[in-house]
């Protein structure tokens, strides 16, 4: 991965060459974001995020909760509050957003996040890993034995394709049934 200072140099050079005020504002924002990452010691987190994107890992979440009530109570206790992030409640994605007018975190159910991710995995027709299990319980036992499971791998459970996924930031392992691939377009 390119070092942060190399990225700042490229952005700074582009900033100096730009004649567009809008582009200069965007470049300045990007440089501020890098300085923030460096200043708050989050460089390793950013690298892990980029690697997870490259590995087609599940969409990033900052926490997992059993119930909506638990998520609201925990997240409303965070200081400072989270502006916006994704969380899992059970295995469902929610967008957690701080609303200044209410002074609270509000949770919005976001089913398309998981649906789109799983459809993309199915459409890419990732090669099967060769791992096959008779039951979901057997597959879960295999996943839980892995010291660091793959961020995503296609497995077979009783003849059906599943995505064994690992949410690395929260150390959560889950099995998602894969939908059928989208049929090719009939347009010529």
PLY file of the C-alpha trace (Angstrom):
ply
format ascii 1.0
element vertex 188
property float x
property float y
property float z
element edge 187
property int vertex1
property int vertex2
end_header
0.00 0.00 0.00
1.24 3.49 -0.81
2.29 5.45 2.28
0.05 8.27 3.44
2.72 10.90 2.82
3.02 9.73 -0.80
-0.75 10.21 -1.16
-0.53 13.67 0.40
2.26 14.61 -2.01
0.16 13.57 -5.02
-2.91 15.41 -3.71
-0.85 18.51 -2.92
0.69 18.54 -6.39
-2.75 18.19 -7.99
-4.06 20.95 -5.69
-1.27 23.31 -6.84
-2.00 22.58 -10.51
-5.78 22.88 -10.28
-7.59 26.00 -11.43
-11.02 24.76 -10.28
-12.12 26.03 -6.87
-14.50 23.06 -6.49
-11.68 20.59 -7.21
-9.37 22.43 -4.78
-12.00 22.12 -2.05
-12.35 18.38 -2.72
-8.57 17.88 -2.70
-8.21 19.89 0.51
-10.93 17.75 2.09
-9.08 14.56 1.03
-5.83 15.90 2.52
-7.62 16.82 5.77
-9.06 13.29 5.91
-5.57 11.79 5.61
-4.22 14.13 8.30
-7.15 13.14 10.53
-6.41 9.43 9.98
-2.75 9.99 10.81
-3.46 12.28 13.76
-5.91 9.88 15.38
-3.81 6.75 14.84
-6.32 5.12 12.49
-3.92 4.28 9.65
-4.04 0.56 10.44
-7.86 0.66 10.46
-7.88 2.33 7.04
-5.49 -0.28 5.64
-7.70 -3.07 7.04
-10.71 -1.41 5.42
-8.98 -1.14 2.02
-7.86 -4.79 2.25
-11.41 -5.86 3.12
-12.71 -3.97 0.08
-10.13 -5.70 -2.12
-11.17 -9.08 -0.65
-14.90 -8.40 -1.26
-15.54 -8.75 2.45
-19.03 -8.06 3.79
-19.92 -4.36 4.06
-18.20 -2.85 7.10
-20.09 -2.55 10.38
-18.99 -1.00 13.66
-20.97 -3.29 15.95
-23.44 -6.13 16.26
-26.36 -6.25 18.65
-28.98 -8.85 19.48
-31.89 -6.38 19.59
-32.75 -2.92 18.36
-33.18 -1.78 21.96
-29.64 -2.95 22.82
-28.26 -1.16 19.75
-30.03 2.11 20.60
-29.02 2.04 24.27
-25.38 1.22 23.54
-24.96 3.63 20.66
-26.71 6.51 22.43
-24.21 6.07 25.28
-21.18 6.55 22.95
-19.42 9.85 23.41
-18.98 11.51 21.04
-21.92 10.06 19.12
-21.41 8.34 15.79
-22.44 10.62 12.91
-23.38 7.72 10.65
-22.28 4.10 10.43
-23.64 0.64 9.74
-24.40 -1.92 12.44
-25.86 -5.40 12.52
-28.91 -6.21 14.58
-28.99 -9.97 14.49
-27.71 -10.45 10.95
-29.63 -7.50 9.48
-27.94 -4.27 8.40
-29.03 -0.96 9.89
-27.78 2.54 9.30
-27.12 4.28 12.62
-27.40 8.06 12.31
-27.03 10.76 14.93
-29.76 13.37 14.56
-28.71 16.63 16.25
-32.34 17.84 16.54
-33.20 14.88 18.80
-29.72 14.36 20.28
-30.09 10.63 19.65
-28.99 7.83 17.35
-31.72 6.66 14.99
-31.59 3.23 13.34
-32.87 2.66 9.82
-33.28 -0.88 8.47
-31.19 -1.26 5.30
-32.03 -4.63 3.67
-30.60 -3.62 0.27
-27.04 -3.50 1.68
-26.93 -7.24 2.36
-29.12 -8.14 -0.63
-26.87 -6.26 -3.06
-23.71 -7.70 -1.52
-24.98 -11.29 -1.71
-26.30 -10.81 -5.25
-22.91 -9.42 -6.30
-21.18 -12.46 -4.78
-23.60 -14.78 -6.60
-23.27 -12.89 -9.91
-19.48 -12.98 -9.76
-19.87 -16.76 -9.53
-16.90 -17.06 -7.24
-15.33 -20.47 -7.49
-16.57 -22.90 -4.86
-14.00 -23.60 -2.17
-14.65 -27.33 -2.30
-15.85 -27.19 1.31
-19.07 -29.12 1.69
-21.16 -29.73 4.79
-24.28 -31.77 5.43
-25.77 -29.25 7.84
-25.51 -25.58 8.73
-24.36 -26.61 12.22
-21.38 -28.47 10.70
-20.48 -25.42 8.62
-20.74 -23.14 11.66
-18.49 -25.50 13.64
-15.91 -25.35 10.83
-16.06 -21.53 10.74
-15.66 -21.25 14.49
-12.54 -23.46 14.40
-10.73 -21.07 12.05
-8.34 -18.74 13.91
-8.88 -16.10 11.22
-11.47 -17.20 8.69
-11.45 -15.96 5.12
-13.42 -12.72 4.75
-15.69 -14.52 2.33
-15.69 -17.97 0.78
-18.37 -19.95 -1.05
-19.22 -23.25 0.61
-21.86 -25.91 0.04
-24.42 -26.83 2.69
-26.69 -29.73 1.77
-26.30 -28.91 -1.93
-26.98 -25.16 -1.62
-24.36 -22.42 -2.01
-23.62 -20.29 1.05
-21.24 -17.47 1.63
-19.17 -17.99 4.75
-18.42 -14.39 5.69
-16.24 -12.83 8.34
-16.87 -9.34 9.69
-13.26 -8.70 10.67
-13.78 -5.48 12.57
-16.20 -7.04 15.05
-14.85 -10.62 14.84
-18.20 -12.02 13.72
-18.63 -15.08 11.52
-21.86 -15.74 9.64
-23.31 -17.96 6.90
-25.46 -16.28 4.26
-27.44 -18.32 1.71
-26.50 -17.12 -1.77
-29.27 -16.16 -4.19
-29.32 -17.50 -7.73
-27.10 -15.55 -10.12
-28.86 -12.87 -12.16
-29.66 -14.36 -15.58
-27.75 -12.83 -18.49
-29.53 -10.05 -20.35
-31.42 -11.19 -23.45
-30.75 -7.88 -25.21
-28.53 -8.04 -28.28
0 1
1 2
2 3
3 4
4 5
5 6
6 7
7 8
8 9
9 10
10 11
11 12
12 13
13 14
14 15
15 16
16 17
17 18
18 19
19 20
20 21
21 22
22 23
23 24
24 25
25 26
26 27
27 28
28 29
29 30
30 31
31 32
32 33
33 34
34 35
35 36
36 37
37 38
38 39
39 40
40 41
41 42
42 43
43 44
44 45
45 46
46 47
47 48
48 49
49 50
50 51
51 52
52 53
53 54
54 55
55 56
56 57
57 58
58 59
59 60
60 61
61 62
62 63
63 64
64 65
65 66
66 67
67 68
68 69
69 70
70 71
71 72
72 73
73 74
74 75
75 76
76 77
77 78
78 79
79 80
80 81
81 82
82 83
83 84
84 85
85 86
86 87
87 88
88 89
89 90
90 91
91 92
92 93
93 94
94 95
95 96
96 97
97 98
98 99
99 100
100 101
101 102
102 103
103 104
104 105
105 106
106 107
107 108
108 109
109 110
110 111
111 112
112 113
113 114
114 115
115 116
116 117
117 118
118 119
119 120
120 121
121 122
122 123
123 124
124 125
125 126
126 127
127 128
128 129
129 130
130 131
131 132
132 133
133 134
134 135
135 136
136 137
137 138
138 139
139 140
140 141
141 142
142 143
143 144
144 145
145 146
146 147
147 148
148 149
149 150
150 151
151 152
152 153
153 154
154 155
155 156
156 157
157 158
158 159
159 160
160 161
161 162
162 163
163 164
164 165
165 166
166 167
167 168
168 169
169 170
170 171
171 172
172 173
173 174
174 175
175 176
176 177
177 178
178 179
179 180
180 181
181 182
182 183
183 184
184 185
185 186
186 187
